[in-house]
Amino acid sequence: MSIKVRLAREDDAEELCVLLNEVIEIGGTTAMEESLDIDQFKQYFLTGDHCICCHVSEDEDGSITGFQVLRRHPELPKDWADIGTFARVHPRVYGVGKALFPISCAYLVRKGFSTINATIRADNTSGLQYYEKMGFWTYKMAKSVPLKDGTLVDRFSKSYHLEGCNL
């Protein structure tokens, strides 16, 4: 199956919001614990001042299979971008993150960013594996971050340096 990647448009918001809310509802693969409405989704992922860009992946039929968002984060240096990757759960399509990542990297290089940060819950084994496979390295760990239900979960912050990447 071939996967196409493009910049997200505001009219993608509803489909992307449904995709994200399904991931949130299942739990365990995102730090987000509460569903978003479309306006919240747009502000957080597409139109807010902290937004850098959002790329979507599509299958041959033009259905969205996932998205990757790049944002500024107040705790990160100005030339760092924070990344989040979300893939459709039903039906699952493999290779979404692998297709999105080089496009996001190339975009950041053109915009003058030096590094990408990904913060992943310790119980998100697929997320940890994905970012490690993409070349991210752990530089920090936050121990025992409480979830909404009081469960304590460690979080790993991983970095990917854009200098010299082969894009």
CORZIRA-V185959 format. One record per pair of residues at least 24 apart in sequence whose C-alpha atoms are under 7 Angstrom apart, sorted by the first residue. I is the first residue (numbers start at 1). GAP is how many residues later the second one is. Records with the same first field share a line. If there is no record, write none. Layout:
I->GAP, GAP
This chain:
2->57, 58
3->54, 55, 56, 57, 96
4->53, 54, 55
5->50, 51, 52, 53, 95
6->49, 50, 51
7->47, 48, 49
8->46, 47, 48
13->25, 28, 29
14->24
17->24
19->69
20->66
23->66
28->95, 96
29->95, 98
31->90
45->24
55->45
57->39, 43
65->28, 31
66->30
68->32
79->34, 35, 36
80->33, 34, 35, 36, 37
81->34, 35, 36
82->34, 35, 36
83->33, 34, 35
84->34
102->65
106->61
109->53
114->47, 48, 49
115->44, 45, 46, 47
116->43, 44, 45
117->40, 41, 42, 43
118->39, 40, 41
119->36, 37, 38, 39
120->35, 36, 37
121->32, 33, 34, 35
122->31, 32, 33, 34
135->25
136->24
